[in-house]
């Protein structure tokens, strides 16, 4: 169900779009705060270097070489 709209997901599971949105919000909150977030999310330090598996990969490094950080999951 990756990349589909809530309408498509609701259609697939035979539920209203409002129901899909409600449960999506609940899951989003569960993963973005509390014990799951503090256990599994590790933010990089301000002065940390680009990881070697990114810096040495010519396919993905060009997308990160000028990045100065991330804001809401978007690299800037």
C-alpha positions in Angstrom: 0.0 0.0 0.0 3.0 2.3 -0.3 2.5 5.6 -2.1 -1.3 5.3 -2.4 -3.8 7.9 -1.4 -6.0 7.4 1.6 -8.9 6.8 -0.8 -7.1 3.9 -2.4 -6.2 2.4 0.9 -9.8 2.8 2.2 -11.1 1.2 -1.0 -8.6 -1.7 -0.5 -9.6 -2.3 3.1 -13.3 -1.4 2.6 -13.1 1.5 5.1 -14.0 5.2 4.9 -11.3 7.7 4.2 -12.0 9.3 7.6 -11.3 6.0 9.3 -8.0 5.5 7.4 -6.9 9.1 8.2 -7.8 8.6 11.9 -5.7 5.5 12.2 -2.9 6.9 10.2 -2.7 9.9 12.6 -2.7 7.5 15.6 0.2 5.5 14.1 2.1 8.6 13.2 1.8 9.8 16.8 2.8 6.4 18.1 6.0 6.4 16.0 6.9 10.1 16.5 6.8 10.3 20.3 7.1 8.2 23.3 9.1 5.0 23.8 9.3 4.0 20.1 10.8 7.4 19.1 13.3 7.5 22.0 14.3 3.9 21.5 14.8 3.8 17.7 15.3 7.4 16.4 18.9 8.7 16.8 19.5 12.1 15.4 23.0 12.9 14.2 25.1 15.4 16.1 25.5 18.9 14.6 29.2 18.4 13.7 28.9 14.8 12.5 30.4 13.8 9.1 28.5 12.2 6.3 28.5 8.4 6.8 31.1 6.6 4.7 28.5 4.3 3.0 26.8 7.5 1.6 30.0 9.5 0.9 31.6 6.6 -1.0 28.5 5.8 -3.1 28.5 7.8 -6.3 24.9 7.1 -6.9 23.6 8.8 -3.8 26.3 11.1 -2.6 25.5 13.9 -5.1 22.1 14.3 -3.4 23.8 14.8 0.0 27.1 16.6 -0.8 25.7 20.2 -0.3 23.1 19.3 2.4 23.5 21.4 5.5 20.9 19.6 7.6 17.3 18.4 7.6 14.1 20.1 8.5 11.0 17.9 9.1 12.8 15.0 7.3 13.7 17.1 4.2 17.4 17.6 3.5 18.3 21.3 3.0 
